Amino acid sequence: MLHFDDVLIHLLGEFGTYQQRCSFLILLAVIPLGMDLFSVVFTMAETVSWCKLPDPSTEWCGNLSTSNCAQIMKNLTIPKEAVYDGCDMVEIFSQCYRYDINYGNISLSADISNSSKVKCDNGYEYDTSRYKSTVAQQVRN
């Protein structure tokens, strides 16, 4: 009984030097292509963003004695939204809105959660703890 492999060897011949060279040249072309396609995983990553706020050191933090003024200002002036992360509902900073407030008159005890929301008008800030810069960040700014 003939096997399929025997028929191929009889009709086409053994896997010789020519076939080895062709396979090697195809691999030389395919490996860089695969690396380029795989790079999208890193360059198109989405990062957490929020509205860019005015410089806190000049307008708001002049009389505060804390080194973490920007984080406090972000916590006070960016609304939080509940989103589903695949396992639980978590609160993250809004990526599209900020409270419409006068940053010069805000205080740590102010309740601004009832203030109106406006779309980001000063651009965006990004969480750079995982990625320093991504394509999505550069396109959005």
Secondary structure, 3 states (H helix, E strand, C coil): CCCHHHHHHHHHCCCCHHHHHHHHHHHHHHHHHHHHHHCHHHHCCCCCEEECCCCHHHHCHHHCCCCCHHHHHHHHHCCEEEEECCCCEEEEECCCEEECCCHHHCCCCCCCCCCCEEECCCCEEECCCCCCCCHHHHHHC
